[in-house]
Amino acid sequence: MILGVSDWLGSKMGIDATVIRIAFVIGVLFFGVGLGIYLILWLVKIITS
């Protein structure tokens, strides 16, 4: 995605970034929480870098 959260999270968890991107899209479409979680993880990424 735009901010690199999927790649960062994938490397931390040992999961392919594509799986994480699909999870974010499903979260946005079905539950409406994917975008909020994405932004929170982006902030965590910035703080820990």
Secondary structure as GFF3:
##gff-version 3
##sequence-region A 1 49
A	DSSP	alpha_helix	5	13	.	.	.	ID=ss1
A	DSSP	alpha_helix	17	26	.	.	.	ID=ss2
A	DSSP	pi_helix	27	31	.	.	.	ID=ss3
A	DSSP	alpha_helix	34	48	.	.	.	ID=ss4
###
